[in-house]
Amino acid sequence: MMTTSERKNNRGKIQIMGDVLALGTSGIRKTHIMYKANLSYEQVHLYLGELIEKRLIEQDVSPDGVVYRTTEKGREFLLHYTRVVELLEEKQEPEVELSSPYISSRSWVR
């Protein structure tokens, strides 16, 4: 089983999508997404394709090149995603020790 610290180094699909959408809020080129989101060319191509298909990001084609911009739907995704991350990072109450009805304190003492 993976520990929390091991999991932090391995981003999941939703986290990568959130990273790409956050980068696209002010418009960004594919190469810059690759470097800033730490993705390979193949990965950035796959994620952009899926984000475009879901209408979360759009291509803005101009004579200067292609820029990717987060759509209104993508900004809504980011809003919810950010809230979920905040909820998961909130400091938890101290753990309450649970007693099991199947293990009595007497079964350990002989």
N, C-alpha and C positions, 0 to 999 in steps of 0.2 A: 504494500500500500504506500502511495506517495505522501510525503509530508507536505505541509503548507509551503515551506520554503522551497521545496523542489517544484511545486506547482507554479509558483510565481515566475519562475524562469521559462516556463513553457506556456506561451499565450494560446488561448483557445480562439476559435473562429469568431465568436462574438466580440471578443476583446480586440482582435485585429481589425474587424469591421469598424468598431468604435474608433480605433486609432486613425484609420483611413478617413472616416467621416469627419473627425475633428480636424485633420489636416486640410480637408477640402472646404472648410467653412469660409475661407477667404480666397479660395482658388489656388490650385497647385498643379504642377506638371507631374507626369508619371514618374520621371526620374527622381524628382524630389520626394515623392511618396515612397519610392523604393528605399532611399537612403534614410529618411526620417522615421519610417515605420519599420526599418530593418527587415525588408522583404526581398526575396529574389525576383528576377524579372518574371519568372513563371507564376510566382505567388501573386505579385501585384496585378498581373494580367487576369488571373482567375478571380481575385477579389473585386477588382474594378468591374469585370464582366457581370458578376453576381449583383453588385451594388447598383449598377446601371439597370439590370433586368428588374430589380425590385424598386426602381425609381427612387433610390436613396441618394444617388449621386448622378450628375449629368456631365456630359462632355460639352465644353464650350470651344467650338472650332473657330479659329480666326487665322488671318494671314501669318500671325506670329507663332502659331502652333496650337496644340490642344491643351486646354486647361480643364481640370476636373473641379466641379463645384458641388458642394453638398446641397441637396434640394430641401424644400420645406419639410417634406416627409423624413428626410435624413436628419434634419435638425431635431425633429420630434423624437426620432429614435435615440439621438444623442442625449436628449433631456431625460428620457426614461432610463437609458443605460447608465448615465451618470448618477442618477438617484439610486439605482440598484447597487452600484459600486459603493456609494456612500453608506447605504444600509448595511452592507456586508463588512464595512470597515469600522462601523461604530463600536465603541468599547462595550463589551458585554458585561453584564452583571456577574459577580463572582459565581462560580459553579456551585450548585447545591449538591451536596452528597446524597445520592439516592441509595436507599437500602433495597435490596432485592428480597422479595418474599420467599425466594427459594434457598437463600443462604442465611442461616441464623448465625449469630456470633458464637454460639455454643459449638457449631460443627467444626470450628477451627481450633477449639481448645480441647485437648485430650489429657 
